[in-house]
Amino acid sequence: MNINNLFNSGEEIVETERLIMRRIINDDEYNTIWDRLFTEFCFKPLYDDWRDHPWIKVPQPSKAYKIASSYWDEKTEMMVNSLFEKVSDRAVYALDYQHDCFEYNPSEHIPYQYSYEEGGFNFYFPTYYPNGDYHFFIDKDWTYGMFGHPWKQEIVVWGKELIEQFDKLNNNPDVFDLVHYEEWDKEGFSVPEEFILSDKSYLHEAIKVFYAAGGYDFFKVKNHKKYASNWLDFIGNLYAQIEAGKYKSDGQSHESPLSDMEKESLRKQDVPSIFID
């Protein structure tokens, strides 16, 4: 394998019998990549109020998937890597927010949770699943990629061909035989205190709770068996109460967590405007 054919720069290339990758250590290159994510993709890394705000604006075509961490393992990691291989043989950025970032080629088949030691420091290659921070995988031409949110347990896939490949994987019961919001059906679970409303609660508070609890996903439910029954009961009842006018407006508006793409999708579904605007 010719290193120069893979990458534009030979800067800190990690080479073993199995791997050739480049850790991004040039400040200008590193900052250019992240500046683009902040400006063009409206990336907003939140650690406290992440439930209530949109976190990224991915260009069309794109599609979000809810995948619990318990359903991600070495086998899944390799399957997702194969999707990138099928889409293109181009180099890809592997970005771990505020941590190590790399340029690599999916054909390298980098091991799951791969790390190496150099100069007395340990460096960690990010996994396709965001296990602790925001993980992004974007081709160098910025035409397709995958964006992972660590606490939403959400992956946004960008690019028509990559979405088609990911849909095949996501619909395979041997890979993702998962139940969304499964924690709601576990023994001992109680509705989070911040989700509890009273008869004196206002409309903007109810809308905020609705989306914080997964309201957007509620509108996308196709197979009820794939969702926790307690979550469906909670979010369905809250939807019905809001639509029936139980919670009155006090003149305050809520900050919508929906992206423009998500709003348009709900309009096409004829979702009541109270949940969109």
CORLINMO-V827490 format. One record per residue. RES is the residue in three letters. D_CENTER is the distance of its C-alpha to the mean C-alpha in Angstrom with 2 decimals. Layout:
BEGIN
res:RES d_center:D_CENTER
res:RES d_center:D_CENTER
END
This chain:
BEGIN
res:MET d_center:32.61
res:ASN d_center:33.37
res:ILE d_center:31.17
res:ASN d_center:32.31
res:ASN d_center:31.23
res:LEU d_center:27.64
res:PHE d_center:27.08
res:ASN d_center:28.73
res:SER d_center:29.42
res:GLY d_center:30.89
res:GLU d_center:29.70
res:GLU d_center:29.08
res:ILE d_center:28.55
res:VAL d_center:27.98
res:GLU d_center:30.11
res:THR d_center:31.06
res:GLU d_center:32.48
res:ARG d_center:29.02
res:LEU d_center:26.71
res:ILE d_center:26.85
res:MET d_center:24.14
res:ARG d_center:24.36
res:ARG d_center:23.06
res:ILE d_center:22.66
res:ILE d_center:25.30
res:ASN d_center:26.76
res:ASP d_center:25.99
res:ASP d_center:26.36
res:GLU d_center:23.93
res:TYR d_center:21.34
res:ASN d_center:21.77
res:THR d_center:21.80
res:ILE d_center:18.36
res:TRP d_center:16.80
res:ASP d_center:19.08
res:ARG d_center:17.83
res:LEU d_center:14.19
res:PHE d_center:15.66
res:THR d_center:18.13
res:GLU d_center:16.97
res:PHE d_center:13.24
res:CYS d_center:14.06
res:PHE d_center:11.67
res:LYS d_center:12.51
res:PRO d_center:11.85
res:LEU d_center:13.14
res:TYR d_center:14.40
res:ASP d_center:16.77
res:ASP d_center:16.06
res:TRP d_center:12.27
res:ARG d_center:12.85
res:ASP d_center:15.06
res:HIS d_center:13.58
res:PRO d_center:11.23
res:TRP d_center:9.17
res:ILE d_center:8.99
res:LYS d_center:11.15
res:VAL d_center:10.51
res:PRO d_center:13.92
res:GLN d_center:15.13
res:PRO d_center:14.88
res:SER d_center:11.15
res:LYS d_center:9.57
res:ALA d_center:6.66
res:TYR d_center:7.03
res:LYS d_center:7.58
res:ILE d_center:8.75
res:ALA d_center:10.87
res:SER d_center:11.63
res:SER d_center:15.17
res:TYR d_center:14.59
res:TRP d_center:13.52
res:ASP d_center:16.59
res:GLU d_center:18.52
res:LYS d_center:19.25
res:THR d_center:15.69
res:GLU d_center:14.97
res:MET d_center:18.05
res:MET d_center:17.29
res:VAL d_center:14.04
res:ASN d_center:16.17
res:SER d_center:18.77
res:LEU d_center:16.63
res:PHE d_center:16.48
res:GLU d_center:20.20
res:LYS d_center:21.00
res:VAL d_center:19.51
res:SER d_center:21.40
res:ASP d_center:23.41
res:ARG d_center:22.37
res:ALA d_center:21.18
res:VAL d_center:17.52
res:TYR d_center:16.21
res:ALA d_center:14.37
res:LEU d_center:13.26
res:ASP d_center:12.88
res:TYR d_center:13.17
res:GLN d_center:16.81
res:HIS d_center:17.48
res:ASP d_center:18.73
res:CYS d_center:17.63
res:PHE d_center:19.12
res:GLU d_center:20.15
res:TYR d_center:20.72
res:ASN d_center:21.39
res:PRO d_center:19.62
res:SER d_center:23.20
res:GLU d_center:23.80
res:HIS d_center:22.00
res:ILE d_center:21.02
res:PRO d_center:21.32
res:TYR d_center:18.63
res:GLN d_center:18.38
res:TYR d_center:20.91
res:SER d_center:22.80
res:TYR d_center:26.14
res:GLU d_center:28.78
res:GLU d_center:30.57
res:GLY d_center:33.08
res:GLY d_center:32.62
res:PHE d_center:28.84
res:ASN d_center:25.98
res:PHE d_center:23.06
res:TYR d_center:19.83
res:PHE d_center:17.85
res:PRO d_center:14.07
res:THR d_center:12.72
res:TYR d_center:10.17
res:TYR d_center:8.49
res:PRO d_center:7.68
res:ASN d_center:10.99
res:GLY d_center:12.16
res:ASP d_center:10.59
res:TYR d_center:8.08
res:HIS d_center:8.32
res:PHE d_center:8.81
res:PHE d_center:11.10
res:ILE d_center:13.23
res:ASP d_center:16.69
res:LYS d_center:19.53
res:ASP d_center:20.53
res:TRP d_center:17.23
res:THR d_center:17.25
res:TYR d_center:14.17
res:GLY d_center:11.15
res:MET d_center:7.64
res:PHE d_center:5.04
res:GLY d_center:3.27
res:HIS d_center:4.03
res:PRO d_center:7.23
res:TRP d_center:8.87
res:LYS d_center:7.01
res:GLN d_center:6.33
res:GLU d_center:3.35
res:ILE d_center:2.72
res:VAL d_center:4.59
res:VAL d_center:7.96
res:TRP d_center:10.77
res:GLY d_center:14.42
res:LYS d_center:16.72
res:GLU d_center:17.80
res:LEU d_center:14.54
res:ILE d_center:13.34
res:GLU d_center:16.75
res:GLN d_center:16.51
res:PHE d_center:13.19
res:ASP d_center:14.76
res:LYS d_center:17.75
res:LEU d_center:15.99
res:ASN d_center:14.04
res:ASN d_center:17.44
res:ASN d_center:19.32
res:PRO d_center:20.41
res:ASP d_center:21.40
res:VAL d_center:17.84
res:PHE d_center:15.69
res:ASP d_center:18.47
res:LEU d_center:16.39
res:VAL d_center:17.04
res:HIS d_center:14.34
res:TYR d_center:15.20
res:GLU d_center:17.74
res:GLU d_center:18.64
res:TRP d_center:20.43
res:ASP d_center:22.95
res:LYS d_center:23.69
res:GLU d_center:27.16
res:GLY d_center:27.57
res:PHE d_center:24.47
res:SER d_center:25.31
res:VAL d_center:23.58
res:PRO d_center:22.28
res:GLU d_center:25.00
res:GLU d_center:22.93
res:PHE d_center:22.45
res:ILE d_center:26.23
res:LEU d_center:28.15
res:SER d_center:31.91
res:ASP d_center:34.36
res:LYS d_center:34.62
res:SER d_center:30.95
res:TYR d_center:30.32
res:LEU d_center:28.22
res:HIS d_center:25.79
res:GLU d_center:25.23
res:ALA d_center:24.70
res:ILE d_center:22.17
res:LYS d_center:20.22
res:VAL d_center:20.31
res:PHE d_center:19.45
res:TYR d_center:16.06
res:ALA d_center:15.44
res:ALA d_center:16.23
res:GLY d_center:13.85
res:GLY d_center:16.19
res:TYR d_center:14.07
res:ASP d_center:13.30
res:PHE d_center:17.08
res:PHE d_center:17.91
res:LYS d_center:16.08
res:VAL d_center:17.83
res:LYS d_center:19.97
res:ASN d_center:21.02
res:HIS d_center:21.91
res:LYS d_center:22.45
res:LYS d_center:18.75
res:TYR d_center:18.30
res:ALA d_center:20.10
res:SER d_center:23.39
res:ASN d_center:23.62
res:TRP d_center:20.33
res:LEU d_center:21.59
res:ASP d_center:24.89
res:PHE d_center:23.61
res:ILE d_center:21.26
res:GLY d_center:23.83
res:ASN d_center:26.69
res:LEU d_center:25.05
res:TYR d_center:24.37
res:ALA d_center:28.03
res:GLN d_center:29.36
res:ILE d_center:27.67
res:GLU d_center:28.86
res:ALA d_center:32.31
res:GLY d_center:32.66
res:LYS d_center:32.90
res:TYR d_center:31.26
res:LYS d_center:33.23
res:SER d_center:32.24
res:ASP d_center:33.66
res:GLY d_center:33.05
res:GLN d_center:29.81
res:SER d_center:26.73
res:HIS d_center:23.20
res:GLU d_center:20.47
res:SER d_center:18.19
res:PRO d_center:14.44
res:LEU d_center:14.12
res:SER d_center:13.60
res:ASP d_center:16.65
res:MET d_center:15.02
res:GLU d_center:14.19
res:LYS d_center:17.72
res:GLU d_center:19.32
res:SER d_center:17.79
res:LEU d_center:19.22
res:ARG d_center:22.48
res:LYS d_center:22.88
res:GLN d_center:22.64
res:ASP d_center:25.36
res:VAL d_center:23.49
res:PRO d_center:25.93
res:SER d_center:25.67
res:ILE d_center:25.74
res:PHE d_center:22.08
res:ILE d_center:21.15
res:ASP d_center:23.51
END
